[in-house]
Each structure stands twice: as structure tokens, then as C-alpha cells.
Amino acid sequence: VQLVESGGGLVQPGGSLRLSCAASGLIFSINAMGWYRQAPGKQREMVATISSGGITNYADSVKGRFTISRDNAKNLVYLQMNSLKPEDTAVYYCNADIRRNVLGNLENYWGQGTQVTVSS
């Protein structure tokens, strides 16, 4: 199983970016998916999560600016980021709880990360 993120880059303050994460490999089902970020010198923190049923949860720092969504049929999760601030600069990681077969346990997977830099 692999999680591959895309969509990071350099953006000016107030701008927008959309991150995507595709899960591939032997997948029976995916439960929760989410986005986390880690800035230099800081611990990794939760940004947003979404359940298989579409229930979302956001960090207070991004509420009203970021939107998480998913496409269950295509094993994709997105993070729409608007009104970006310099403090949003970080490596953003995709995370998912995946069951690889009908009898298997849920296993947690991480993507390799994509850099988001907010700077003028």
C-alpha cells in the first residue's frame, strides 16, 4: 500500500492550494483519512481528518480556511487550503487507516509528504 501526495508548492499569503493524496495497492477498505503537517523544529500536528462516512475534524488553526474531502471510489483524499498564512508553511503528510483484506486488521499508513511554503 502506498499513499502519494501532490499539489504542494510556493504560494503567497492569502493564496490557495489544493493537496491530493492517492492510496494504491492491495486495499479492501479505508477508514479514516487525514492530513497532518510538520514545520521545522516542531512536532507533527493534525490538520484535518475525515471518516469513511464523511465526518470531518479540523485543527482550530485552520477552521474556516481549509476543507478536507474524499472520493471513496477512487481512494483519494483532498485538502483545499484557502487564505494561506506564513504559519501554514510545513511539510504536509497524508495518513490513512487501511484494511488490506476482508479479514485483515486496520493498518496505519503515511505518505512521503509534500512541501507547502507560504511566503511573499
PyMOL commands that set and color helices and strands:
alter all, ss='L'
color gray80, all
select helices_A, chain A and resi 86-88
alter helices_A, ss='H'
color red, helices_A
select strands_A, chain A and resi 2-6+9-11+17-24+29-38+45-50+56-58+66-71+76-81+90-99+106-110+114-118
alter strands_A, ss='S'
color yellow, strands_A
deselect
rebuild
show_as cartoon
